[in-house]
Amino acid sequence: MRHMKKRILILTAVILLIQVLWTVPAHGGSFLVARVADVNYPGRVACKQDFSIAVTFEYASKVLVDVGIFEEEGFRVVESLTLIRGFFGPGNVTLIFNLTAPESSRVWRLMASTRAWWEGSWFTDPDLGSKPFTIEVVRQDRFWLNVSSRHPFEVDGLRIDPSTRQEPGLFLNRGRHTIFAQQTKLVNEQIQLVFDRWSDGVRSNPRTINLFSDAKLTAIYRTQYFLSVDSEHGEPLGSGWYDENATAWFAVLPEVRIRNLGIVETTYSFDKWTGDSAEHISAGSILMTGPKQVHALWQRKLGLPLFIQLHFLSISMILVSILLLVRLVRRKHVGIDLKLSLRALEKRKAILAVFIVLLVCSSILPAKAIDSSAIIKLRETSWRHWQNADSDTCIIWLGGGTEGSQLILNPYWLESYNTMRFVQDLARYYSVLTLEAGSSTIRQTALNKTVMAEFYPSMLIHEAKAWAIETGYQYVYLAGYSVGGIAAAKEATVADPRAWSSPNGIILITVPLEQFVRYANAMKANHLILYGTEMTRSFIDSGLEYYQSTPAEGQYGDQWLHKEFHVINKMAHEVWTVAQTGTYDSEAIEVTVNFIERSRGLQSERQRNLLGVLSNVSSKLPTSTQSRVKQIRVDFPERVSLEEIFRVSVTISMQRPNRTQAWVMLYSSEASSILSVRDLSSKNESMGLILLSRASSQRTRMYLNIFVLCNEGELWTFPAGNHSIPIVIRVQDEVTIRIRTSLPGIPIRIDTISLRSNDAGTVELNVVPGYHVIEVPSAIQLTSAKRAVFEGWDDGTRSARRTVRISEVSQIEAFFRPQYYVSVSSEFGYLAGEGWYDHNTTATIMVSPSIVQDRVGETLIIRKFERWSFDADGRNVALTVGVTGPLEVKAHWVSISSEEEISPFYFVEVLLSFLLLAISMVLARKRNMI
C-alpha cells in the first residue's frame, strides 16, 4: 500500500511537470521570451534636466520587440521604441533612452519594460519583463560632492584633510569644480603611495568635474616599493621606486678592470648577487612584493695589461737580436773557440727558451500627460478614461486586433508602446476613452494567457459614445487604427452614419478601405484618413479612393463637413513610428489635432465674415447691451516652431443672460480662418479654457485675434467690454544652438550636418525648433600626438550621442579630456610606458634590462644604459615624468668592450722586433756555416 502511494505521488509530479513544460514557451531559460536584464540610470537629476539611461534587454529567440520607459503611476509612456522593422535576439541588446526630468521636484518612479511579438501577439515575461527604478528629481542648484581619499585633497583650492573631516562631502554649486589629490604619500623610506586614478577612470590630477547631480569620487592610490642596488664596482643600475608586484631589473658590468701604477691590472669579475636575489648573472630581475635590496659580489684577479705583454715581447726579441749581433762582431775580431761557441749556444738556447715561454705566456693570457486616467464600467466592458479637464472633446480609441468572420478588438494594453504614446499624446489635448477589458475571453494557448477582448459588430462603440455625451462632452471623435479602424469605418459608413455626423468626426489610421468604397457617400462625419509612405501601397490606394468617394467638403444644413487625407513620410503601419529606426514621431499628432480644431472652427464658418470685419473696424460692429466681458486674460507662446501645435490659454469672466450663447474664437485675419473655437458655459463665473492651433508651415508672424462672440436668438453680437484681443506669435524654423567644446577641431554632428569646433572651441548652427540629435566622438585624434576623449555634457549626460529639445537659443557644453602621446624609443632592451596619457598625469617609463651583451665578431660588446633624453642628469632606468603635452623620450646607451683596445703602434713594434730577430738569426747561421 505504501509503495502504491509513492508511485501515485511520483506519477502526479511527472504529470504536473509535463503540464508546466507544455504551457511554458520553450525559448526561454530562466525567463520567458523577453526580459529586462539591467537598467543603468542616475539616482538624482535636476528639474527639466535632459539625461540618458541605458537599458539592457534579453531575448530568448529571434523576435520583433517593443521597448519602453513608463511611469509606474498611470503607466504613462515616457520614451519608447517599437522595433518591428528587424529582429532582435537571441541574446542581449542595450538601448539608450533620452529623458527629460519633470518640471517639479518629486520621486519619479519609472519602469523599463519589453515584450516580443511571439505567436501572433505581444508577449512579456510576467515577472522579468519589467524592472522598476526610482529617480529623485530635485529643484536645486547645489549638490553634494563626496570625495573619498585616505590623504588630503583640494577642491577649488580649499585643502581638505579627511582625517579631521566629519561631513560626508561638500555642498557645492552646480557647474565646474577642480579637484586635486595629493600626488605621493611617503609611508617610510622604502614604501610610498602614488596617485593612480579616480574611481570613474579619469587619471588627470588635478581634474575638472561638472557637478549637475550628487557625485561620489574615490582617489585610488597604488603602492610603490624601493629597490636598493649596491655594488663596490660595476656602476650598479636599477635603484628606484617600483609598483607593487612589478618586475624590476637591476644590473652591473660583468667585469671591471683597475690598473695600478700603469703596469699591474686588477680584474673584478661579477660573481653573484646577495640580499633579496641570489642570481649569478650580472643583469637580473626581481618581483617587487615589498622593499628589496641586492648587493653584488666580485672575484679579484691580478695580471699584466695586454699592451704591457706585447711591449715586453718586443723588448725580448730585440734583446735576443742584439746578443746575436754582438756575438757575430766578437767572432770576427777576436776569434771563437769551441768552448765559447758551446757557451754561446747554451745562452742562445736559454734566451730562445725565455722568448718561447714569453710568447706562450703572451698567447695564453686572457684578453508628459495632463490629467490622470480612471477606469469606467460600461455594461460588460471596461474603459480607461483619460480625462482632460480643459477639453470639451472626447476621442474613442479603437486599436489593433484580429480579422476574421468577426473582428476582435484588443484592449489598450496590447497596443505597441509607441501606439500607447500616441494615445497619451492625444490625451494632452483631448479626453480619450480606451478599451481596458472587453466582454469576451480570448484564450492564447501558446502564450499561456487570456485576453479580455471585444467582438465587433457589437454595441461597444454606441455605448462608449452615449457615455461621452452623457458625461458632458460636446464633441465625440471615433479614432480607429488597423483592425479598430475597420470597425470605425463600418460604424460611420454603414452601421450608423447619422450618429457620427458633423460636428463629430472619424479618424481612420492605416485601414484597408476597399470594402467601404461603395458606401463612402453615406459618410456624414468630419473625417481624417492617415497612412505612412512605407506601408503597403494597396492600403493607401484604397484609402484615397474612399476619400474621393465621400461627400465633398462644405455646408450641409446647420453643419459643415470637413475632411482630410494625409500620407506621412517615413512611416509605415504605425504612422507615429519612423519605419527605419522605431522611434516615435509627433507629426501624426500635429495632423490629428489640427484636423479636429479645423473641423470645429468650420462650424462657425458663417460668422467668419463678422470676425473679419471686427479685426479691421471694431467701432462699427454691433455690441450687445446685455452681455459684457468683465475680465479676460490671454496667455500664449511668443515663439513656436513650424507646424507645431500650440496652446492659447484664455481665462474669462463674463456676464450674460441665461439664454445667450457665447464662444471664444481664435481667428487669423491673414488666412481669414477660424483656427479654434470653445463654447462658454452658461455660468457667469470666471473660467479657463484652451484654444489649440497648428503653426504655419513657413517662417512668419501669425497675427491672430481672440474674439468673444454671442448669439441672442437670431442676432449675433459682440459683448461689451474687452471682447477682442490681438496677439502676435512668431513662427520660426530656426533657432541658434551653440555647442562649446573648449578644444578646437572637435567634429560635431547635429542631425545630418557635420561641423568642427573653431579656434575658440565652439560650433554654432541654426536649427529648426524641436528635437535634435547631437553627437560628438568618444575620442578624436587632433594631431599625431594629441587627442581628446569625451567625458560628458554640462547637464551630466554621459552618452556621446544624445537627443535634445531646442525651443530657443541654447548653449550646450561638451567636456573633453585632452590626452597626449608619450613616445619612447631605445636601440636596445625592452620598453614600458609608451602610450596615451591624460593631461596632468604622471607617466612612468622603464627600460629593461639595463645592460645587454652582444658579440661583434670575436669581441664581446657590453651596452649599458646611460640616461634618458628627457632627463640629462638622471641615470635611473625608471623615469617618472609629468605629462602636460606630447613627449618624445629616448634611451641613450654607452658601449663597453671586454677586450682592451690596443694601439697599432704595439703591433708594429712587435713586428719590427720579430724581423730584427729573424735577420739576426739568419746572419748567425751563415756565420756558423763558413
Secondary structure, DSSP 8 states (H G I E B T S, - for coil): -HHHHHHHHHHHHHHHHHHHHHHS-TT-SSSSSEEEEEEE--SEEETT-EEEEEEEEEESSSEEEEEEEEETTTT-EEEEEEEEEEEE-SEEEEEEEEEE--SS-EEEEEEEEEEEEETTEEE--TTTSEEEEEEEEE--SEEEEEEE-SS-EEETTEEE-GGG--SSSEEEESEEEEEEE-SEEEEETTEEEEEEEETTS---SSEEEEESS-EEEEEEEEEEEEEEEE-SSS--B--EEEETT-EEEEE--SEEEEEETTTEEEEEEEEEEEES---SSSEEEEE-SS-EEEEEEEEEEEE--HHHHHHHHHHHHHHHHHHHHHHHHHHHHH---HHHHHHHHHHHHHHHHHHHHHHHHHHHS----SS-EEEEEETTEEEEEE--TT-SEEEEEE--EE-SSSEEE--GGGS-HHHHHHHHHHTTTSEEEEEEE-SEEEEEGGGTEEEEEEEESSSHHHHHHHHHHHHT-SEEEEEEETHHHHHHHHIIIII-GGGG-TTSEEEEES---GGGGGGGGG--SEEEEEEETTS-HHHHHHHHHHHHHS--SEEETTEEE-EEEEEETTB-SSTTBBTTT-BB-SHHHHHHHHHHHHHHHHTTGGGHHHHHHHTT-GGGS-EEEEEEEEEEEEE--SEEETT-EEEEEEEEEEE--TT-EEEEEEEETTTTEEEEEEE--S--S-EEEEEEEE--SSSEEEEEEEEEEEEETTEEEEEEES-EEEEEEEEES-EEEEEE-SSTT-EEEETTEEEE--TTSEEEEEE-SEEEEEE--SEEEEETTEEEEEEEETTS---SEEEEEE-SSEEEEEEEEEEEEEEEE-SSSEEE--EEEETTEEEEEEEE-SEEEEEETTEEEEEEEEEETTBSS---SEEEEEESS-EEEEEEEEEEESS----HHHHHHHHHHHHHHHHHHHHHHHHHH-
